[in-house]
Amino acid sequence: MNASMRDFVPMWSVPVLLGIALAAGLTWPRTVVSKPAAKGAANGPVQRWAKVSVDLPASQVTFPPGNGSVIANANCLICHSAGMVLRQPPLTQDEWTVEINKMRNAFGAPLPADQVEALAKYLCSINGQSPNGPPAVDGQAS
Amino acid sequence: MGQRRHGKCPLGGVRLRDVLDRAGVKAGSLQVRFNGLDTGVVPQTPDFMKSLDIDHARDGEVMIAYAMNGALLPLLNGFPLRLVVPGWYATYWVKMLNDIEVLDKPDDNFWTTKAYLIPDTPFANIVPGQKDVKMVAINRMLPRSFFTNVQNGAVLKVGQTTIVRGIAFGGDAALAKVLFSADSGGRWQEARLGSDHGKYSFRQWEVPLRLSSSGLHKLMIKAINAAGSAQPDHANWNGAGFMRNVIESVSVQAA
């Protein structure tokens, strides 16, 4: 531990413990994995964090014009930058459909079902490929 | 109070075990779940939480970090508290940690059961389109190595020595050695390793390279960890693109 690290020691025990919520064990167990440690002299005074603020850069980039770009700008940009979408591997229209439905079903993207096909066509037109084998996406949310 | 090295930035924090033991963990506890202050953009997005088995959470390595490079964690690195799970993929390194929950049954939250799953196969490798694959939660990291001062298309002078450099890490075990090839993987030589900042830290590697013939040369770099896991010759494949750790290569021109 160097000198600058030592400076942080006093603020620890209290704030960390405040954040804990224990949900284990509905009945009182006969044995315990570990017992609560005695509270005591190790606790320093409560320290407050300094307020920090970070301005994240807002992207001005939108999707390239084309049939469906309005849908992409209105929906994909809620969570993603256009650059993030454009840097994905080129996908077939079916694979884009899987991705779009993953965003709708797993993450709650507010894209109406009747716009899925148009958006998949558009994404395939700007970053797509023709089918040449089994689908390369599995729709897993991650 | 301890320090761990991730990359080359020392992290300061407390052992999760000490925090759990301070609170007291009851018998029958199975997992520990971590939640942070971040939320999705739309309310329908599942709150991001990850869990570790109780023994892993209490292994003395998992830590709650509050400092990096001797200063408080920057906001983008997870200020004020971030879980650090050495040797495990970063999805477990929950940022802006504000809630720790000990569970007496397996965590069934979205991010544990439906996301960040890998095929339960060596290197999480399957064939595109392969069906009926057993999926498990992503977990231990694989070794990797990278070039940092030579790019594809670089021109090196014939007969002149260049120091080729990069970084490497061992993943879930210490880095054991880094092998370098200047002939597309035909012959391998051990690279010199830089300072060892700890089992999970990046280490710099370097090799003096003197190409004696003009033309294209494919340089390759391969990390091997203390458990004997080596970077593979061919890229793995899975739908999410997880755990890629194929040997990296760059093609340089000798002139």
Interface residues (C-beta under 8 A of the other chain):
Chain A: M1 N2 S4 M5 F8 V9 W12 S13 P15 V16 L17 G19 I20 A21 L22 A23 A24 G25 L26 P29 R30 T31 V32 V33 S34 K35 P36 A37 W49 A50 V52 V54 I78 C79 A106 F107 G108 A109 P110 G133 P134 P135 A136 V137 D138 G139 Q140 A141 S142
Chain B: M1 Q3 G12 V14 V19 L20 D21 R22 A23 G24 V25 K26 A27 G28 S29 G40 V41 V42 P43 Q44 T45 P46 I54 R58 I64 Y66 A67 G70 A71 L72 L75 L76 F79 P80 L81 T91 L97 N98 D99 I100 E101 V102 L103 D104 F110 K114 A115 Y116 L117 P128 G129 N238 G239 A240 F242
